[in-house]
Amino acid sequence: MTSQIDGDRLSQITQALEATYDARSTNDTRRAALEFLDSAKKQPDAPQHGYSLASDPSQQPAIRHFGLSLLEFALRYRWEDYGQNEADTLRSWILNLAQNVSASDP
């Protein structure tokens, strides 16, 4: 996990999510977006992007939820791959999200 957020990657994730939920999207567009989102879960920087999306209250609920799913994927399937520093960082992100839940959160 790096400390630098890839803004282009976050933008791509957001656009792909919007395409999946847009009723005007073609099936091919939706399928390509879902494939991209599935591959995004498997990227090394996925937890960082997940935290960034989930912790941003200006994002739509579906986008924040996808951010949480990126963190969940990292915990379930990649936890053993992380070193101590990465595990500590991931743990602190999750605790931070849990401690900052507000009444206005969906």
N, C-alpha and C positions, 0 to 999 in steps of 0.2 A: 504494500500500500504506500503510495507516494503522498507527499503533502501538497502537491500541486494538483488542483482540480482542472480537468480538461473541459473547458466550457463548450467546445464543439461537440464533445461526446454527450454532455448533458442536453444540449440542444437537439441532437439526433434522437436521444431517448424520448424527449418530450414530443418531438414531431411524430415519432413512431407511435407513441401512445395516443396522440390525437388522431392519427390515421386509423387506428384500430377502433376508436369510439365514434368516428365520424360516419354517419349514415350514408353520406355521399361517396365514401371510399369504395372503390371497386374491390372485388374479392381478391384479385391479384395484388393490389396495393396493401390490403389488410394482411394477406398471407406474408408478403415480404416484410411488413412491419413487425409481425409476430415472430418471424424468423430472426430478425435483427434483435428484438427484445430478448429472445431466448439466448442468443449468442452473447448479448450484453451481460447476462447473469454469470457467464463463465469467464469473463475477463478479470484479470488480476485487480483492476481498479474498481470493480463492481461495488464492493462495500463502501468505498469512499463516495461514489456517485449515489448509492442508496441513501447514505446518511445526508448528503447534500439535498437530495430531493425530499426526503421525509421530514427534514428539519425546517424546510422553507414554507412558512405559513401562507405565502402568496401563491403557492402552487395549488392546482385543482386537487380535490381529494383522490381521484384515481391516480394521479401522478405521484402523490405522496405515498399512496398505498403500494405502488410499484417500487418506490424507494425502499419501503419496508420489506418487500419481497426479495430485493437484492441482498439486503442484510440477512434475511432468513436463509437464502440459498447459501451464502457464505458460511453461516453457522452450521447448517446441516451437512453440507457436502465438501467444504473446504477447510474446516476448522483445524484438522490435523496437519494441513499444509503450512499453517501460519507459525512464525516464530513468536517468541515471548512478547516482543515489542508490538508486533502486528495484532496479536491476540489482546493485549492490553488496550490498544487503540480501539479495536472493535468493541470490546467490553465497555469502554468509556463512552463511545458513541451511543450504544444501546441504553446505557444508564442515563445519559443526558436526555435522550428522547423520552424515556419513561418519566423522568423527573419534570419534564417541561410540557407534559400533556395539559392542555387547557380545556375549559368548558366549551370553547367554540370549536374545538377539533371535532371532525366528523366521526 
